[in-house]
Amino acid sequence: MGRPKGGRNITHSKEEKLKLVKRTLNGESGVQLQKETGIYAVDVKTWESI
């Protein structure tokens, strides 16, 4: 199945990932960050384990 045609892969810098992970660790909601940034909360959770 995979990603729909015409979609695009977006890469995020290490600094951007770290900034968002720190925000979630400081108690911000992943859903709120998702609304604000457009980055899925599940992606941020994945970055926490790296």
mmCIF file of the N, C-alpha and C atoms, coordinates in Angstrom:
data_MODEL
# 
_entry.id   MODEL 
# 
loop_
_atom_site.group_PDB 
_atom_site.id 
_atom_site.type_symbol 
_atom_site.label_atom_id 
_atom_site.label_alt_id 
_atom_site.label_comp_id 
_atom_site.label_asym_id 
_atom_site.label_entity_id 
_atom_site.label_seq_id 
_atom_site.pdbx_PDB_ins_code 
_atom_site.Cartn_x 
_atom_site.Cartn_y 
_atom_site.Cartn_z 
_atom_site.occupancy 
_atom_site.B_iso_or_equiv 
_atom_site.pdbx_formal_charge 
_atom_site.auth_seq_id 
_atom_site.auth_comp_id 
_atom_site.auth_asym_id 
_atom_site.auth_atom_id 
_atom_site.pdbx_PDB_model_num 
ATOM 1   N N  . MET A 1 1  ? 0.841  -1.174 0.000  1.00 0.00 ? 1  MET A N  1 
ATOM 2   C CA . MET A 1 1  ? 0.000  0.000  0.000  1.00 0.00 ? 1  MET A CA 1 
ATOM 3   C C  . MET A 1 1  ? 0.887  1.238  0.000  1.00 0.00 ? 1  MET A C  1 
ATOM 4   N N  . GLY A 1 2  ? 1.471  1.623  1.122  1.00 0.00 ? 2  GLY A N  1 
ATOM 5   C CA . GLY A 1 2  ? 2.435  2.710  1.160  1.00 0.00 ? 2  GLY A CA 1 
ATOM 6   C C  . GLY A 1 2  ? 1.852  4.110  1.029  1.00 0.00 ? 2  GLY A C  1 
ATOM 7   N N  . ARG A 1 3  ? 2.743  5.030  0.744  1.00 0.00 ? 3  ARG A N  1 
ATOM 8   C CA . ARG A 1 3  ? 2.407  6.440  0.636  1.00 0.00 ? 3  ARG A CA 1 
ATOM 9   C C  . ARG A 1 3  ? 1.704  6.702  -0.687 1.00 0.00 ? 3  ARG A C  1 
ATOM 10  N N  . PRO A 1 4  ? 0.698  7.574  -0.691 1.00 0.00 ? 4  PRO A N  1 
ATOM 11  C CA . PRO A 1 4  ? 0.008  7.888  -1.942 1.00 0.00 ? 4  PRO A CA 1 
ATOM 12  C C  . PRO A 1 4  ? 0.945  8.558  -2.942 1.00 0.00 ? 4  PRO A C  1 
ATOM 13  N N  . LYS A 1 5  ? 0.723  8.291  -4.222 1.00 0.00 ? 5  LYS A N  1 
ATOM 14  C CA . LYS A 1 5  ? 1.529  8.931  -5.257 1.00 0.00 ? 5  LYS A CA 1 
ATOM 15  C C  . LYS A 1 5  ? 1.350  10.440 -5.174 1.00 0.00 ? 5  LYS A C  1 
ATOM 16  N N  . GLY A 1 6  ? 2.426  11.129 -5.453 1.00 0.00 ? 6  GLY A N  1 
ATOM 17  C CA . GLY A 1 6  ? 2.373  12.582 -5.420 1.00 0.00 ? 6  GLY A CA 1 
ATOM 18  C C  . GLY A 1 6  ? 2.701  13.147 -4.054 1.00 0.00 ? 6  GLY A C  1 
ATOM 19  N N  . GLY A 1 7  ? 2.787  12.278 -3.043 1.00 0.00 ? 7  GLY A N  1 
ATOM 20  C CA . GLY A 1 7  ? 3.165  12.747 -1.713 1.00 0.00 ? 7  GLY A CA 1 
ATOM 21  C C  . GLY A 1 7  ? 4.652  13.044 -1.687 1.00 0.00 ? 7  GLY A C  1 
ATOM 22  N N  . ARG A 1 8  ? 5.121  13.550 -0.578 1.00 0.00 ? 8  ARG A N  1 
ATOM 23  C CA . ARG A 1 8  ? 6.548  13.832 -0.500 1.00 0.00 ? 8  ARG A CA 1 
ATOM 24  C C  . ARG A 1 8  ? 7.073  13.459 0.869  1.00 0.00 ? 8  ARG A C  1 
ATOM 25  N N  . ASN A 1 9  ? 8.299  13.013 0.887  1.00 0.00 ? 9  ASN A N  1 
ATOM 26  C CA . ASN A 1 9  ? 8.966  12.729 2.145  1.00 0.00 ? 9  ASN A CA 1 
ATOM 27  C C  . ASN A 1 9  ? 9.566  14.023 2.668  1.00 0.00 ? 9  ASN A C  1 
ATOM 28  N N  . ILE A 1 10 ? 9.366  14.264 3.933  1.00 0.00 ? 10 ILE A N  1 
ATOM 29  C CA . ILE A 1 10 ? 9.900  15.472 4.553  1.00 0.00 ? 10 ILE A CA 1 
ATOM 30  C C  . ILE A 1 10 ? 10.927 15.038 5.583  1.00 0.00 ? 10 ILE A C  1 
ATOM 31  N N  . THR A 1 11 ? 12.104 15.622 5.517  1.00 0.00 ? 11 THR A N  1 
ATOM 32  C CA . THR A 1 11 ? 13.109 15.329 6.522  1.00 0.00 ? 11 THR A CA 1 
ATOM 33  C C  . THR A 1 11 ? 13.199 16.504 7.481  1.00 0.00 ? 11 THR A C  1 
ATOM 34  N N  . HIS A 1 12 ? 13.448 16.176 8.720  1.00 0.00 ? 12 HIS A N  1 
ATOM 35  C CA . HIS A 1 12 ? 13.552 17.192 9.765  1.00 0.00 ? 12 HIS A CA 1 
ATOM 36  C C  . HIS A 1 12 ? 14.966 17.157 10.320 1.00 0.00 ? 12 HIS A C  1 
ATOM 37  N N  . SER A 1 13 ? 15.517 18.308 10.605 1.00 0.00 ? 13 SER A N  1 
ATOM 38  C CA . SER A 1 13 ? 16.876 18.387 11.133 1.00 0.00 ? 13 SER A CA 1 
ATOM 39  C C  . SER A 1 13 ? 16.923 17.806 12.549 1.00 0.00 ? 13 SER A C  1 
ATOM 40  N N  . LYS A 1 14 ? 18.125 17.424 12.957 1.00 0.00 ? 14 LYS A N  1 
ATOM 41  C CA . LYS A 1 14 ? 18.296 16.910 14.313 1.00 0.00 ? 14 LYS A CA 1 
ATOM 42  C C  . LYS A 1 14 ? 17.875 17.949 15.339 1.00 0.00 ? 14 LYS A C  1 
ATOM 43  N N  . GLU A 1 15 ? 18.178 19.210 15.041 1.00 0.00 ? 15 GLU A N  1 
ATOM 44  C CA . GLU A 1 15 ? 17.834 20.288 15.974 1.00 0.00 ? 15 GLU A CA 1 
ATOM 45  C C  . GLU A 1 15 ? 16.322 20.416 16.125 1.00 0.00 ? 15 GLU A C  1 
ATOM 46  N N  . GLU A 1 16 ? 15.599 20.309 15.006 1.00 0.00 ? 16 GLU A N  1 
ATOM 47  C CA . GLU A 1 16 ? 14.142 20.408 15.050 1.00 0.00 ? 16 GLU A CA 1 
ATOM 48  C C  . GLU A 1 16 ? 13.541 19.238 15.828 1.00 0.00 ? 16 GLU A C  1 
ATOM 49  N N  . LYS A 1 17 ? 14.067 18.043 15.597 1.00 0.00 ? 17 LYS A N  1 
ATOM 50  C CA . LYS A 1 17 ? 13.577 16.864 16.310 1.00 0.00 ? 17 LYS A CA 1 
ATOM 51  C C  . LYS A 1 17 ? 13.823 17.015 17.808 1.00 0.00 ? 17 LYS A C  1 
ATOM 52  N N  . LEU A 1 18 ? 15.036 17.432 18.164 1.00 0.00 ? 18 LEU A N  1 
ATOM 53  C CA . LEU A 1 18 ? 15.389 17.587 19.570 1.00 0.00 ? 18 LEU A CA 1 
ATOM 54  C C  . LEU A 1 18 ? 14.502 18.616 20.256 1.00 0.00 ? 18 LEU A C  1 
ATOM 55  N N  . LYS A 1 19 ? 14.232 19.708 19.567 1.00 0.00 ? 19 LYS A N  1 
ATOM 56  C CA . LYS A 1 19 ? 13.379 20.766 20.118 1.00 0.00 ? 19 LYS A CA 1 
ATOM 57  C C  . LYS A 1 19 ? 11.980 20.222 20.436 1.00 0.00 ? 19 LYS A C  1 
ATOM 58  N N  . LEU A 1 20 ? 11.412 19.454 19.510 1.00 0.00 ? 20 LEU A N  1 
ATOM 59  C CA . LEU A 1 20 ? 10.067 18.916 19.726 1.00 0.00 ? 20 LEU A CA 1 
ATOM 60  C C  . LEU A 1 20 ? 10.054 17.840 20.807 1.00 0.00 ? 20 LEU A C  1 
ATOM 61  N N  . VAL A 1 21 ? 11.069 16.996 20.839 1.00 0.00 ? 21 VAL A N  1 
ATOM 62  C CA . VAL A 1 21 ? 11.150 15.968 21.882 1.00 0.00 ? 21 VAL A CA 1 
ATOM 63  C C  . VAL A 1 21 ? 11.249 16.617 23.252 1.00 0.00 ? 21 VAL A C  1 
ATOM 64  N N  . LYS A 1 22 ? 12.075 17.656 23.370 1.00 0.00 ? 22 LYS A N  1 
ATOM 65  C CA . LYS A 1 22 ? 12.202 18.351 24.654 1.00 0.00 ? 22 LYS A CA 1 
ATOM 66  C C  . LYS A 1 22 ? 10.862 18.949 25.091 1.00 0.00 ? 22 LYS A C  1 
ATOM 67  N N  . ARG A 1 23 ? 10.118 19.469 24.141 1.00 0.00 ? 23 ARG A N  1 
ATOM 68  C CA . ARG A 1 23 ? 8.818  20.057 24.481 1.00 0.00 ? 23 ARG A CA 1 
ATOM 69  C C  . ARG A 1 23 ? 7.865  19.004 25.020 1.00 0.00 ? 23 ARG A C  1 
ATOM 70  N N  . THR A 1 24 ? 7.872  17.798 24.430 1.00 0.00 ? 24 THR A N  1 
ATOM 71  C CA . THR A 1 24 ? 6.984  16.743 24.938 1.00 0.00 ? 24 THR A CA 1 
ATOM 72  C C  . THR A 1 24 ? 7.458  16.259 26.302 1.00 0.00 ? 24 THR A C  1 
ATOM 73  N N  . LEU A 1 25 ? 8.768  16.174 26.488 1.00 0.00 ? 25 LEU A N  1 
ATOM 74  C CA . LEU A 1 25 ? 9.294  15.748 27.788 1.00 0.00 ? 25 LEU A CA 1 
ATOM 75  C C  . LEU A 1 25 ? 8.999  16.771 28.879 1.00 0.00 ? 25 LEU A C  1 
ATOM 76  N N  . ASN A 1 26 ? 8.816  18.022 28.497 1.00 0.00 ? 26 ASN A N  1 
ATOM 77  C CA . ASN A 1 26 ? 8.468  19.068 29.450 1.00 0.00 ? 26 ASN A CA 1 
ATOM 78  C C  . ASN A 1 26 ? 6.964  19.168 29.674 1.00 0.00 ? 26 ASN A C  1 
ATOM 79  N N  . GLY A 1 27 ? 6.206  18.226 29.100 1.00 0.00 ? 27 GLY A N  1 
ATOM 80  C CA . GLY A 1 27 ? 4.787  18.136 29.409 1.00 0.00 ? 27 GLY A CA 1 
ATOM 81  C C  . GLY A 1 27 ? 3.835  18.626 28.341 1.00 0.00 ? 27 GLY A C  1 
ATOM 82  N N  . GLU A 1 28 ? 4.345  19.127 27.219 1.00 0.00 ? 28 GLU A N  1 
ATOM 83  C CA . GLU A 1 28 ? 3.435  19.574 26.163 1.00 0.00 ? 28 GLU A CA 1 
ATOM 84  C C  . GLU A 1 28 ? 2.790  18.363 25.487 1.00 0.00 ? 28 GLU A C  1 
ATOM 85  N N  . SER A 1 29 ? 1.578  18.522 25.087 1.00 0.00 ? 29 SER A N  1 
ATOM 86  C CA . SER A 1 29 ? 0.821  17.458 24.444 1.00 0.00 ? 29 SER A CA 1 
ATOM 87  C C  . SER A 1 29 ? 1.321  17.221 23.029 1.00 0.00 ? 29 SER A C  1 
ATOM 88  N N  . GLY A 1 30 ? 1.490  15.943 22.673 1.00 0.00 ? 30 GLY A N  1 
ATOM 89  C CA . GLY A 1 30 ? 1.873  15.589 21.312 1.00 0.00 ? 30 GLY A CA 1 
ATOM 90  C C  . GLY A 1 30 ? 0.829  16.024 20.306 1.00 0.00 ? 30 GLY A C  1 
ATOM 91  N N  . VAL A 1 31 ? -0.434 15.963 20.707 1.00 0.00 ? 31 VAL A N  1 
ATOM 92  C CA . VAL A 1 31 ? -1.523 16.375 19.818 1.00 0.00 ? 31 VAL A CA 1 
ATOM 93  C C  . VAL A 1 31 ? -1.447 17.876 19.560 1.00 0.00 ? 31 VAL A C  1 
ATOM 94  N N  . GLN A 1 32 ? -1.148 18.649 20.602 1.00 0.00 ? 32 GLN A N  1 
ATOM 95  C CA . GLN A 1 32 ? -1.024 20.096 20.441 1.00 0.00 ? 32 GLN A CA 1 
ATOM 96  C C  . GLN A 1 32 ? 0.145  20.432 19.518 1.00 0.00 ? 32 GLN A C  1 
ATOM 97  N N  . LEU A 1 33 ? 1.262  19.749 19.698 1.00 0.00 ? 33 LEU A N  1 
ATOM 98  C CA . LEU A 1 33 ? 2.412  19.977 18.820 1.00 0.00 ? 33 LEU A CA 1 
ATOM 99  C C  . LEU A 1 33 ? 2.073  19.618 17.373 1.00 0.00 ? 33 LEU A C  1 
ATOM 100 N N  . GLN A 1 34 ? 1.301  18.556 17.219 1.00 0.00 ? 34 GLN A N  1 
ATOM 101 C CA . GLN A 1 34 ? 0.901  18.138 15.878 1.00 0.00 ? 34 GLN A CA 1 
ATOM 102 C C  . GLN A 1 34 ? 0.070  19.220 15.202 1.00 0.00 ? 34 GLN A C  1 
ATOM 103 N N  . LYS A 1 35 ? -0.855 19.802 15.956 1.00 0.00 ? 35 LYS A N  1 
ATOM 104 C CA . LYS A 1 35 ? -1.688 20.875 15.401 1.00 0.00 ? 35 LYS A CA 1 
ATOM 105 C C  . LYS A 1 35 ? -0.838 22.089 15.040 1.00 0.00 ? 35 LYS A C  1 
ATOM 106 N N  . GLU A 1 36 ? 0.145  22.381 15.880 1.00 0.00 ? 36 GLU A N  1 
ATOM 107 C CA . GLU A 1 36 ? 0.983  23.554 15.687 1.00 0.00 ? 36 GLU A CA 1 
ATOM 108 C C  . GLU A 1 36 ? 1.986  23.381 14.538 1.00 0.00 ? 36 GLU A C  1 
ATOM 109 N N  . THR A 1 37 ? 2.588  22.187 14.445 1.00 0.00 ? 37 THR A N  1 
ATOM 110 C CA . THR A 1 37 ? 3.690  21.993 13.503 1.00 0.00 ? 37 THR A CA 1 
ATOM 111 C C  . THR A 1 37 ? 3.325  21.168 12.271 1.00 0.00 ? 37 THR A C  1 
ATOM 112 N N  . GLY A 1 38 ? 2.253  20.375 12.364 1.00 0.00 ? 38 GLY A N  1 
ATOM 113 C CA . GLY A 1 38 ? 1.910  19.484 11.261 1.00 0.00 ? 38 GLY A CA 1 
ATOM 114 C C  . GLY A 1 38 ? 2.691  18.186 11.283 1.00 0.00 ? 38 GLY A C  1 
ATOM 115 N N  . ILE A 1 39 ? 3.524  18.005 12.299 1.00 0.00 ? 39 ILE A N  1 
ATOM 116 C CA . ILE A 1 39 ? 4.308  16.777 12.438 1.00 0.00 ? 39 ILE A CA 1 
ATOM 117 C C  . ILE A 1 39 ? 3.530  15.834 13.346 1.00 0.00 ? 39 ILE A C  1 
ATOM 118 N N  . TYR A 1 40 ? 3.318  14.613 12.878 1.00 0.00 ? 40 TYR A N  1 
ATOM 119 C CA . TYR A 1 40 ? 2.517  13.661 13.638 1.00 0.00 ? 40 TYR A CA 1 
ATOM 120 C C  . TYR A 1 40 ? 3.125  13.385 15.005 1.00 0.00 ? 40 TYR A C  1 
ATOM 121 N N  . ALA A 1 41 ? 2.255  13.299 16.009 1.00 0.00 ? 41 ALA A N  1 
ATOM 122 C CA . ALA A 1 41 ? 2.684  13.042 17.379 1.00 0.00 ? 41 ALA A CA 1 
ATOM 123 C C  . ALA A 1 41 ? 3.429  11.715 17.470 1.00 0.00 ? 41 ALA A C  1 
ATOM 124 N N  . VAL A 1 42 ? 3.009  10.734 16.700 1.00 0.00 ? 42 VAL A N  1 
ATOM 125 C CA . VAL A 1 42 ? 3.662  9.423  16.721 1.00 0.00 ? 42 VAL A CA 1 
ATOM 126 C C  . VAL A 1 42 ? 5.114  9.536  16.226 1.00 0.00 ? 42 VAL A C  1 
ATOM 127 N N  . ASP A 1 43 ? 5.387  10.433 15.305 1.00 0.00 ? 43 ASP A N  1 
ATOM 128 C CA . ASP A 1 43 ? 6.754  10.640 14.841 1.00 0.00 ? 43 ASP A CA 1 
ATOM 129 C C  . ASP A 1 43 ? 7.625  11.188 15.961 1.00 0.00 ? 43 ASP A C  1 
ATOM 130 N N  . VAL A 1 44 ? 7.086  12.139 16.701 1.00 0.00 ? 44 VAL A N  1 
ATOM 131 C CA . VAL A 1 44 ? 7.843  12.722 17.817 1.00 0.00 ? 44 VAL A CA 1 
ATOM 132 C C  . VAL A 1 44 ? 8.109  11.640 18.866 1.00 0.00 ? 44 VAL A C  1 
ATOM 133 N N  . LYS A 1 45 ? 7.133  10.789 19.131 1.00 0.00 ? 45 LYS A N  1 
ATOM 134 C CA . LYS A 1 45 ? 7.327  9.686  20.085 1.00 0.00 ? 45 LYS A CA 1 
ATOM 135 C C  . LYS A 1 45 ? 8.433  8.751  19.609 1.00 0.00 ? 45 LYS A C  1 
ATOM 136 N N  . THR A 1 46 ? 8.479  8.507  18.307 1.00 0.00 ? 46 THR A N  1 
ATOM 137 C CA . THR A 1 46 ? 9.530  7.658  17.749 1.00 0.00 ? 46 THR A CA 1 
ATOM 138 C C  . THR A 1 46 ? 10.898 8.295  17.952 1.00 0.00 ? 46 THR A C  1 
ATOM 139 N N  . TRP A 1 47 ? 10.985 9.603  17.764 1.00 0.00 ? 47 TRP A N  1 
ATOM 140 C CA . TRP A 1 47 ? 12.252 10.303 17.929 1.00 0.00 ? 47 TRP A CA 1 
ATOM 141 C C  . TRP A 1 47 ? 12.734 10.246 19.380 1.00 0.00 ? 47 TRP A C  1 
ATOM 142 N N  . GLU A 1 48 ? 11.812 10.138 20.330 1.00 0.00 ? 48 GLU A N  1 
ATOM 143 C CA . GLU A 1 48 ? 12.198 10.061 21.745 1.00 0.00 ? 48 GLU A CA 1 
ATOM 144 C C  . GLU A 1 48 ? 13.024 8.823  22.023 1.00 0.00 ? 48 GLU A C  1 
ATOM 145 N N  . SER A 1 49 ? 12.764 7.752  21.278 1.00 0.00 ? 49 SER A N  1 
ATOM 146 C CA . SER A 1 49 ? 13.454 6.485  21.549 1.00 0.00 ? 49 SER A CA 1 
ATOM 147 C C  . SER A 1 49 ? 14.790 6.363  20.815 1.00 0.00 ? 49 SER A C  1 
ATOM 148 N N  . ILE A 1 50 ? 15.106 7.351  19.997 1.00 0.00 ? 50 ILE A N  1 
ATOM 149 C CA . ILE A 1 50 ? 16.365 7.267  19.231 1.00 0.00 ? 50 ILE A CA 1 
ATOM 150 C C  . ILE A 1 50 ? 17.509 7.771  20.064 1.00 0.00 ? 50 ILE A C  1 
# 
